[in-house]
Amino acid sequence: MSELDQWVAEVAVELGLGDVEVPTREVLDVARDVAHNVLRPGAPVSAYLLGLAVAAGADPADAAQRISALALRRAAPGN
């Protein structure tokens, strides 16, 4: 178990989430895309919004891809 996996497990227990599957790679990809293509403070806020979307029933991979695509479109020339 990586240090990140251990931290995620500890936070999940602390928040009463139990043994929850966290799409760590997708969350990190969203944070990277937003931080590099939109603005740094947008990364954690976007990760939070991703969590809200998943809690409301969105597919984690789809929601992450949509946020990343939006960030990449913002960075595209002409935008």
C-alpha distances in whole Angstrom, upper triangle without the diagonal:
4,7,8,6,6,10,11,10,12,15,15,16,18,20,20,19,17,14,15,14,14,15,13,15,18,18,17,20,22,22,22,25,27,27,28,31,32,31,28,29,29,25,24,27,26,22,24,27,24,23,26,27,24,25,29,28,27,25,22,22,26,26,24,26,29,28,27,30,32,31,31,35,36,35,37,40,43,41
4,5,5,6,9,10,11,12,14,15,17,18,20,21,20,18,16,16,15,14,14,12,13,16,16,15,17,20,19,19,23,24,23,25,28,29,28,25,26,26,22,21,24,24,20,22,25,23,22,25,26,24,25,28,28,27,25,21,21,25,25,22,24,27,26,25,28,30,28,29,33,33,32,34,38,40,38
4,5,5,6,9,10,11,12,14,15,16,18,20,19,18,17,17,16,14,15,12,14,17,16,15,18,20,18,19,23,24,22,24,27,28,27,23,24,24,21,19,23,23,19,21,24,22,21,25,26,24,25,28,28,27,26,22,23,26,25,23,25,28,26,25,29,30,28,29,33,33,32,35,38,40,38
4,5,5,6,9,10,11,12,14,15,16,18,17,17,15,14,13,11,12,9,11,14,12,11,15,16,15,16,19,20,19,21,24,25,24,20,21,21,17,16,19,19,16,17,20,19,17,21,22,20,21,25,25,24,22,19,19,23,22,19,22,24,22,21,25,26,24,26,29,29,29,31,35,37,35
4,5,5,6,9,10,11,12,14,15,17,15,14,12,11,10,9,11,8,11,14,13,13,16,18,17,18,21,22,22,24,26,27,26,23,23,23,20,18,21,20,17,18,21,19,17,21,22,19,20,24,23,23,21,17,18,22,21,19,22,24,23,22,26,27,26,27,31,31,31,33,37,39,37
4,5,5,6,9,10,11,12,14,15,14,13,12,13,12,12,14,12,15,17,16,16,19,21,20,21,24,25,24,27,29,30,28,25,25,25,22,20,22,23,19,20,23,21,19,22,24,21,22,26,25,25,24,20,22,25,24,22,25,28,26,26,29,30,29,30,34,34,34,36,40,42,39
4,5,5,6,9,10,10,12,14,13,13,13,13,13,11,14,11,14,17,14,14,18,19,17,19,22,23,22,24,27,27,25,22,22,22,19,16,19,20,16,17,20,19,17,20,22,20,20,24,24,24,23,20,21,24,23,21,24,26,24,24,28,29,27,29,32,32,32,35,38,40,37
4,5,5,6,9,10,11,12,11,11,10,9,9,8,10,9,12,14,12,13,16,17,16,18,21,21,21,24,26,26,25,22,21,21,18,15,18,18,14,14,18,16,14,17,19,16,17,20,21,20,19,16,18,21,20,18,21,23,22,22,25,26,25,27,30,30,30,33,36,38,36
4,6,5,6,9,10,11,9,8,7,8,9,9,12,11,15,17,15,16,19,20,20,22,24,25,25,27,29,29,28,25,25,24,21,19,21,21,17,17,20,18,16,19,21,18,18,21,21,22,21,18,20,23,22,21,24,26,25,25,28,29,28,30,33,33,34,36,40,42,39
4,5,5,6,9,10,10,9,10,11,13,12,15,14,18,19,17,18,22,22,21,23,26,26,26,28,31,30,29,26,24,25,22,19,21,22,18,18,21,20,17,20,22,20,19,23,24,24,24,21,23,26,24,23,26,28,26,27,31,31,30,32,35,35,35,38,41,43,40
4,5,5,6,9,8,9,11,10,12,11,14,13,17,18,15,16,20,20,19,21,24,23,23,26,28,28,26,23,22,22,19,16,18,19,15,15,18,17,14,17,19,17,16,20,21,22,21,19,21,24,22,21,24,26,24,25,28,29,27,30,33,32,33,36,39,41,38
4,5,5,6,5,6,7,7,9,9,13,13,17,17,15,17,20,20,19,22,25,24,25,28,29,29,28,25,23,23,20,17,19,19,16,15,17,16,13,15,18,15,14,18,18,19,19,17,20,22,21,20,23,25,23,25,28,28,28,30,33,33,33,36,40,41,38
4,5,5,6,5,8,9,12,13,16,16,20,21,19,21,24,24,23,26,28,28,28,31,33,32,31,28,27,26,24,21,22,23,19,18,21,20,17,19,21,18,17,21,21,23,22,20,23,26,24,24,27,29,27,28,32,32,31,34,36,36,37,40,43,45,42
4,6,8,9,11,12,15,15,18,18,21,22,20,21,25,24,23,26,28,27,27,31,33,31,30,27,25,25,23,19,21,22,19,17,20,20,17,18,21,19,18,21,22,24,24,22,25,27,25,24,28,29,27,29,32,32,31,34,37,36,37,40,43,45,41
4,6,8,11,11,14,13,17,17,21,21,18,20,23,22,22,25,27,26,26,30,31,30,28,26,24,23,21,18,19,20,17,15,18,17,14,15,18,16,14,18,19,21,21,19,23,25,23,22,26,27,25,27,30,30,29,32,34,34,35,38,41,43,39
4,6,9,10,13,14,18,18,22,22,20,22,25,25,24,28,29,29,29,33,34,33,31,29,27,26,24,21,22,22,19,17,20,19,15,16,19,17,14,18,19,21,21,20,23,25,24,24,27,28,27,29,32,32,32,34,37,36,38,40,44,45,42
4,7,6,10,11,14,16,19,19,17,20,23,22,22,25,27,26,27,31,32,31,30,28,26,25,23,20,20,21,17,16,18,17,13,14,16,14,12,15,16,18,18,16,20,22,20,21,24,25,24,26,29,29,29,32,34,34,35,38,42,43,40
4,6,9,11,15,16,20,20,19,21,24,24,24,27,29,29,30,33,34,33,33,30,29,28,25,22,23,23,20,19,21,19,16,18,19,16,15,18,18,20,20,18,21,24,23,23,26,27,27,28,31,32,32,34,36,36,38,40,44,45,42
4,7,9,13,14,18,18,18,20,22,23,23,26,28,28,29,32,33,33,32,30,29,28,25,23,24,23,20,19,21,19,16,18,19,16,15,19,18,19,18,17,19,22,21,21,24,26,26,27,30,31,31,33,35,36,37,39,43,44,41
4,6,10,12,15,15,14,17,19,19,20,23,24,25,26,29,30,30,29,27,26,25,22,20,21,20,16,16,18,15,13,15,16,12,12,15,15,16,15,13,15,18,18,17,21,22,22,23,26,27,27,29,31,32,33,35,39,41,38
4,7,9,12,12,12,15,17,17,18,21,22,23,24,26,27,28,28,26,25,24,21,19,20,19,15,16,17,14,12,15,15,12,12,16,14,14,13,10,12,16,16,15,18,20,20,20,23,25,25,26,29,30,31,33,37,38,36
4,5,9,9,9,11,13,14,14,17,18,19,20,23,24,24,24,22,22,20,17,15,17,15,12,13,14,12,10,13,14,11,12,15,14,14,12,9,11,14,13,12,15,18,17,17,20,22,22,23,26,27,27,30,33,35,32
4,6,5,6,9,10,11,13,14,16,17,18,20,21,22,22,21,21,19,16,15,16,14,11,13,14,11,10,14,13,11,13,16,14,13,10,7,8,11,11,9,12,15,14,14,17,19,19,20,23,24,24,26,30,32,30
4,5,5,6,9,10,11,12,14,15,16,18,20,21,20,18,19,17,14,13,16,14,10,13,15,12,11,15,15,13,15,18,18,16,14,10,10,14,13,11,13,16,15,14,18,19,18,20,23,23,24,26,29,32,29
4,6,5,6,9,10,10,12,14,15,16,18,19,20,18,19,18,14,14,17,14,12,15,16,13,14,17,17,15,18,20,19,17,14,11,10,13,13,10,11,15,14,12,15,18,17,17,21,22,21,23,27,29,27
4,5,5,6,9,10,11,12,14,15,16,17,18,17,18,16,12,13,15,12,9,13,13,10,11,14,13,12,15,17,16,13,11,8,7,9,9,6,8,11,10,9,12,14,14,15,18,19,19,21,25,27,25
4,5,5,6,9,10,11,12,14,15,16,16,14,15,13,9,9,11,9,6,9,11,8,9,12,12,11,14,16,16,14,13,9,9,12,10,7,10,12,10,10,13,15,14,15,18,19,19,21,25,27,24
4,5,5,6,9,10,10,12,14,15,15,13,14,13,9,10,12,11,8,12,13,11,12,16,16,15,18,20,20,18,16,12,12,14,13,9,12,14,12,10,14,15,14,15,18,18,18,21,24,26,24
4,5,5,6,9,10,11,12,13,14,13,15,13,10,12,14,11,10,13,14,12,14,17,16,16,19,21,20,17,15,12,11,12,12,8,9,11,10,7,11,13,11,12,15,16,15,17,21,23,21
4,5,5,6,8,10,10,11,12,11,12,10,7,9,10,7,7,11,11,9,11,14,13,14,17,18,18,15,14,11,10,11,10,6,8,9,7,5,9,10,8,10,13,13,14,16,20,22,19
4,6,5,6,8,10,10,10,8,9,8,4,7,9,7,6,10,11,10,12,15,15,16,18,20,20,18,17,14,14,15,13,10,11,13,9,8,12,12,10,12,15,14,14,17,21,23,20
4,6,5,6,8,10,10,9,11,10,7,10,12,10,10,14,15,14,16,19,18,19,22,23,23,21,20,16,15,16,15,11,12,14,11,9,12,13,10,11,14,14,13,16,19,21,19
4,6,5,6,8,9,10,12,10,8,11,13,10,11,14,14,13,16,18,18,19,22,23,23,20,19,16,14,15,13,10,10,11,9,6,8,9,6,7,10,10,9,12,16,18,16
4,6,5,5,6,7,9,6,5,9,10,8,9,12,12,12,15,17,17,18,21,22,22,19,19,16,16,16,14,11,12,12,8,7,10,9,5,8,11,9,9,13,16,18,15
4,6,6,5,4,7,6,5,9,10,10,11,14,14,15,17,19,19,21,23,24,25,22,22,19,19,19,17,14,15,15,12,10,13,12,9,11,13,12,11,14,17,19,16
4,6,6,7,10,10,9,13,14,13,14,17,18,17,20,22,22,23,26,27,28,24,24,21,20,20,19,15,15,16,13,11,13,12,9,9,12,11,9,12,14,17,15
4,6,9,11,10,10,14,14,12,15,18,17,17,20,22,21,23,26,26,27,24,23,21,19,19,17,15,14,14,11,9,10,10,6,6,9,7,5,9,11,13,11
4,7,9,7,9,12,12,11,13,16,15,16,19,20,20,22,24,25,26,23,23,21,20,20,17,15,15,14,11,10,11,9,6,8,10,7,7,10,13,14,11
4,6,5,7,10,11,11,13,15,15,16,19,20,21,23,25,25,27,24,25,22,22,22,19,17,18,17,13,13,15,13,9,12,13,10,10,14,16,17,14
4,5,6,8,10,10,12,14,15,16,18,20,21,22,24,25,27,24,25,22,22,22,19,17,18,18,14,14,16,15,12,14,16,14,13,17,19,21,18
4,5,6,7,9,11,12,13,15,16,18,19,21,22,23,25,23,24,21,22,22,19,17,19,19,15,15,18,16,13,16,18,15,16,19,22,23,19
4,6,5,6,8,10,10,12,14,15,16,18,20,21,22,20,21,18,19,19,16,14,16,15,11,12,14,12,10,13,15,13,14,17,20,21,17
4,5,5,6,9,10,10,12,14,15,17,18,20,21,19,19,16,17,17,14,12,14,14,10,10,14,13,10,13,15,14,14,18,21,22,19
4,5,5,6,9,10,11,12,14,15,16,18,20,18,19,16,17,18,15,13,16,16,12,13,17,15,13,17,19,17,18,22,25,26,23
4,5,5,6,9,10,11,12,14,15,17,19,17,18,16,17,18,14,13,16,15,11,13,16,14,13,16,18,16,18,21,24,25,21
4,5,5,6,9,10,10,12,14,15,17,14,15,13,14,14,11,9,12,11,8,10,12,11,10,13,15,14,16,19,22,23,19
4,5,5,6,9,10,11,12,14,15,14,14,11,13,13,10,9,12,12,9,11,14,13,12,16,18,17,18,21,25,26,23
4,5,5,6,9,10,10,12,14,13,15,12,15,15,12,11,15,14,12,14,17,16,15,18,20,19,21,24,27,28,25
4,5,5,6,9,10,11,13,11,13,11,14,13,9,10,13,12,9,12,15,13,14,17,18,17,20,22,26,26,23
4,5,5,6,9,10,11,9,10,8,10,10,6,7,10,10,8,11,13,13,13,16,18,18,20,22,26,26,23
4,5,5,6,9,10,9,10,8,11,12,9,10,13,13,12,14,17,17,17,20,21,21,23,26,29,30,27
4,5,5,6,9,9,11,10,14,13,10,12,15,14,13,16,18,17,18,21,22,22,24,27,30,30,27
4,5,5,6,5,8,8,11,10,7,10,12,11,11,14,16,15,17,19,20,21,23,25,29,29,26
4,5,5,4,6,6,9,10,8,10,13,12,12,15,17,17,19,21,22,23,25,27,31,31,28
4,5,7,9,9,13,13,11,13,16,16,16,18,21,20,21,24,25,26,28,30,34,34,31
4,6,9,11,14,13,11,14,17,15,16,19,20,20,22,24,25,25,28,30,33,33,30
4,7,9,12,11,10,13,15,15,16,19,20,20,22,24,25,26,28,30,33,34,31
4,6,9,7,6,10,12,11,12,15,16,16,19,21,21,23,25,26,30,30,27
4,6,5,6,9,10,11,12,14,15,17,18,20,21,23,25,26,30,30,28
4,6,5,6,8,10,11,12,14,15,17,18,20,21,23,24,28,29,27
4,6,5,6,9,10,11,12,14,15,16,18,20,21,22,26,28,25
4,5,5,6,9,10,10,12,14,15,16,18,20,21,25,26,23
4,5,5,6,9,10,11,12,14,15,17,19,20,24,25,22
4,5,5,6,9,10,11,12,14,15,17,18,22,24,21
4,6,5,6,9,10,10,12,14,15,16,20,22,19
4,5,5,6,9,10,10,12,14,15,19,20,17
4,5,5,6,9,10,11,13,14,18,19,16
4,5,5,6,9,10,11,12,16,18,15
4,5,5,6,9,10,10,14,16,13
4,5,5,6,9,10,13,14,11
4,5,5,7,9,12,14,11
4,5,5,6,10,12,10
4,5,5,9,10,7
4,6,8,9,6
4,6,8,7
4,6,6
4,6
4
